[in-house]
């Protein structure tokens, strides 16, 4: 079963605009990660935020985590055509890996040139 | 590039057959996880191998089995293939140290089609 739910399912914006994706999950977590996937290929790790962190930045990416609401958001600033991809949040419940990562269904982001 | 490789890239099998998929983990990593991703869905955890033993398993039947070798590479075996096994199979390597797992790095995947 999938724990996370990304919102929206699909998002189309103009190049240069900011893109925001949200993720909600159901159980307590050790950390939450965001991944990007291009055209059904492998997943590229973007950022990991631990349960005791509230915000993290990496280049044009900003991730927030609200454990009280069991939600996270991914902001991509100044979007580029190359950002077109599917974005997934994944939760790690125990940190030891034995349960694997639990993914949502993803947000499909299209950047219009 | 993550350094995680998978083979083959594509595979077509017939219902009832058996298939073996392979994964080479990133240098320095001791853990391999396997995921199944159906079209339009997020990946689902199959199982994880750590130090050559199964370390955890998702909700998949026993006909999904695996191996991890001393060099930390891994195989995923699926017996008695069903049409619903058609999917992208992803492996991910990581490191577990002190009971804590770091980031999982994914390979490009093997796309399996069962006819």
Interface residues (C-beta under 8 A of the other chain):
Chain A: X1 X2 X4 X33 X35 X40 X41 X42 X43 X44 X45 X48 X88 X90 X92 X95 X96 X97 X98 X99 X100 X101 X102 X103 X104 X105 X106
Chain B: X2 X4 X31 X33 X35 X37 X39 X40 X41 X42 X43 X44 X45 X46 X47 X48 X50 X55 X56 X58 X59 X88 X90 X92 X94 X96 X99 X100 X101 X103 X104 X105 X106 X107 X108 X109 X111
